[in-house]
Amino acid sequence: MKIVIIPQSPVIFLGQKFTIQINVSDCDSTVQWISAQITGKTRTLNNQTNTLLHGIVKDALGGPQNAPFFGHVMSGSRLIAKDLTGSKSFCLSILVENIPPSYDGEGISIAYELMIACQKSSQIDKSHVFPIRFIAPFESSTSLQSCQPTASFTIDSSECS
C-alpha cells in the first residue's frame, strides 16, 4: 500500500483550518481501517537545555526521562475510512490550537508529524509518517508543560470525488 499527502511538507498556521489531500493506492488487500494522528516531539540538542527541561518533562510525563527527546502532545487517532480497497483519495481538514509552534533552534527542536496508520488483516501499519510544521501568530505564547491538556485538535475527513 502506498500513501502520499499533498502538499508533501505542509505548513499550517495555528488556529486556522488547513486541508491536506491523502492519496491511498496499491491496496492489494482490504484495509480494515485507516486513521490519522498528529504527534509533537521535543528534542534537546545540548546538555544545558536537557537539564533545564528535565523538571518540565518529569512533571508532565509523570517521571524522569533519560532520552534527549520526549513527546509533548498527541491528537489521538481519528478515523479516516473503513473497509478500503483499491485506490482512493481523502481530504483531511486540520485545525490545531494551543500548542507550541514548530521550532528548530540551537538548544531545542520542536517538531510535528502526521501519522497515517492502517490495519490490514491482523497487523497495524504505522510506517506512514509525514513531517508537518505549525506556525504561530506573532507574539503568541504557549506553555510546553501544559500543552497536552490545553491543546485542541480538530481532524475531519471526507472522501474526495
Residue, then its C-alpha position, 0 to 999 in steps of 0.5 A: m500500500k502506498i500513501v502520499i499527502i499533498p502538499q508533501s511538507p505542509v505548513i499550517f498556521l495555528g488556529q486556522k483550518f488547513t486541508i491536506q489531500i491523502n492519496v491511498s493506492d496499491c491496496d492489494s488487500t482490504v484495509q480494515w481501517i485507516s486513521a490519522q494522528i498528529t504527534g509533537k516531539t521535543r528534542t534537546l540538542n545540548n546538555q544545558t537545555n536537557t537539564l533545564l527541561h528535565g523538571i518540565v518533562k518529569d512533571a508532565l510525563g509523570g517521571p524522569q526521562n533519560a532520552p534527549f527527546f520526549g513527546h509533548v502532545m498527541s491528537g489521538s487517532r481519528l478515523i479516516a475510512k473503513d473497509l478500503t480497497g483499491s485506490k482512493s483519495f481523502c481530504l483531511s481538514i486540520l485545525v490545531e490550537n494551543i500548542p507550541p509552534s514548530y521550532d528548530g533552534e540551537g538548544i531545542s527542536i520542536a517538531y510535528e508529524l502526521m501519522i497515517a496508520c492502517q490495519k490490514s488483516s491482523q497487523i497495524d501499519k504505522s510506517h506512514v509518517f509525514p513531517i508537518r510544521f505549525i506556525a504561530p501568530f506573532e507574539s503568541s505564547t504557549s506553555l510546553q508543560s501544559c500543552q497536552p491538556t490545553a491543546s485542541f485538535t480538530i481532524d475531519s475527513s471526507e472522501c474526495s470525488 
